[in-house]
Amino acid sequence: HRKYNFRIFVEPQVYPVYVVRFMQINNIDGNIVNPFDWGEYLIWKLPKSKVSIDGRYETVYTREVMDKNWDFSMGLKNRHAILEDYSSEIILTRRSDGTRRTLDGETAWVKIHEDPTAALYVRDTPRMQPVLRKFYAKELVDVLERPSDAFP
């Protein structure tokens, strides 16, 4: 605990520490569809963004919202419902999720970053055009230094 000044250790193999740092460096924010267990970390690190779900679970979210998040992260038949219902602009998914494989074939979503843990997609919308222009021009800044393992 002393090593992290009594803060929580965040494993880069489990949490999206690199992609979050990439988003911070490049000023990318918006409505994020994310895995359940990443929500609180995203809320803390990306305060301008809204997450689709987090650890508050039933305290804050309806069963319908939880089901839509589950369908999305499991790649089930109704997986696109959350994208339309909540004006999602960003998808942050595990590289290992089935959803990532289906997103690679979508034309409305562009994968702009991927690391060993996570993949980051943005929707091709007017609000995300500045990000996409930088992506296509190869002007997005990559993470050069290792992000902190400590949370918060």
CORBEL-V108710 format. One record per pair of residues at least 6 apart in sequence whose ideal C-beta (glycine too) atoms are under 8 Angstrom apart, sorted by the first residue. I is the first residue (numbers start at 0). GAP is how many residues later the second one is. Records with the same first field share a line. If there is no record, write none. Layout:
BEGIN
I=GAP, GAP
END
This chain:
BEGIN
3=145, 146
4=145
6=143, 144, 145
7=142, 143, 144
8=140, 141, 142
9=7, 31, 138, 139, 140, 141
10=138
11=6, 104, 105, 134, 135, 137
12=103, 104
13=103
14=23, 26, 102
15=22, 25, 26, 76, 99, 101, 102
16=100, 130, 131, 132
17=97, 98, 99, 100, 125, 129
18=73, 94, 96, 98, 99, 100, 101
19=21, 22, 25, 26, 127
20=122, 126
21=6, 91, 93, 98, 118, 119, 120, 121
22=6, 23, 97
23=21, 22
24=116, 118
25=105, 108, 114, 115
27=62, 92, 94, 103
28=17, 19, 20, 61
29=19, 20, 58, 59, 60, 92, 97, 98
30=18, 19, 21, 55, 56, 57, 58, 59
31=10, 14, 17, 18, 19, 20, 56, 57, 58, 59, 60
32=19, 36, 39, 49, 50, 53, 55, 57, 58, 59, 60
33=8, 17, 18, 19, 57, 58, 59
34=38, 57, 58, 59, 62
35=17, 18, 19, 21, 33, 37
36=18
37=13, 54
38=12, 13, 14, 15, 16
39=14, 15
40=110
41=7, 9, 12, 50
42=8, 11
43=107, 108
48=41
51=13, 16, 17, 20, 30, 34, 36
52=8, 12, 13, 16
53=6
56=9
57=8
60=8
64=17
67=10, 13, 14, 17
68=13
69=6
70=6, 7, 8, 10, 11
71=7, 8, 9, 10, 11, 27
72=20, 24, 26
73=24, 25
74=22, 23, 24, 26, 27
78=20, 23
81=6
82=8, 40
87=35
88=33, 34, 36, 38, 39
89=30, 31, 32, 33
90=8, 12, 18, 28, 29, 30, 31, 32
91=26, 27, 28, 29
92=6, 7, 10, 25, 26, 28
93=6, 23, 24, 25
94=19, 20, 21, 22, 23, 24
99=19
102=6, 8, 16, 18
103=7
106=17
107=15, 16
108=12, 13, 14, 15
109=11, 12, 13, 14, 22, 25
110=8, 9, 10
111=8, 9, 10, 19, 20, 23, 28
112=6, 7, 27
113=6
114=28
121=6, 9, 10
123=8
130=9
132=6
133=6
END
